[in-house]
């Protein structure tokens, strides 16, 4: 497929600079994305949309391996976002929350990639102390876990509410490898991962692997319709039975606290524990069957 070139003039006729920059970053056209950002900035000044657009440049440059440029954009995003109303409580503005969250994430990942893992974790914990009561807490926790959880004992799950078989505590499962699959009822990528996990469970369940599928309540059910906890729980169970039938033996603890503890702001998030309950793999997003199989096979033997 041939992609038609986008000019900055054409971009500026589109309402959302964030969407424009995301499109250009996806095409790795960083120069045009930078031009679109600066044209928007000259016309509109500092806005939450500007900060969010620059944060997409930071993410794009990081993905391309350009750490210095990524960190520069992250620092600019954080500085500009800090001048806007609501910077310390950004939940009321999705673009501002996106900008601040991405800036924190990119800077931490750059530090870790440079070998400054301890500094990255200290930075993230400092940001969590400031933003821990906002919607960004899960995202910051996710990055703490992404950088620091591997090699440490897995935190306990909240198992007070569940669907499917009653979950055993992680402590009670010592001696078994455990795969945690954090999912959401609205998440298409989670549904897409279900057949992969069913095949993994079929192959490694007889060898002792236990799959647990934590989820949480979001306050709504199909089509965004508001729901009471009881109504949403019933809806989640219907989704579980329809889309996760191949994982019928998977216990599904339902708890926002578990998501916060594991920083599972991305669904799916997959966490693999060895037989001693130590985290050996932490991954926000879907994972291929071959990758999961290789990681399970490489676990230390009991």
Secondary structure, DSSP 8 states (H G I E B T S, - for coil): -------HHHHTTSS-HHHHHHHHHHTT-HHHHHHHHHHHHHHH-S-HHHHHHHHHHHHHHHHTT-HHHHHHHHHHHHHHHHTSTTTTSGGG-HHHHHHHHHHHHHHHHHHHHTT-HHHHHHHHHHHHHHHTTSTTHHHHHHHHHHHHTTTSB------SSEESS----TGGGTTS-EEEEE--TT-HHHHHHHHHHHHHHHHHGGGT-EEE--B---SB-GGG-B--HHHHHHHHHHHHHHH-GGGTT-BEEB-HHHHHHHT--SSSEEEEE-TTSBEEEEEES---HHHHHHHHHTS---
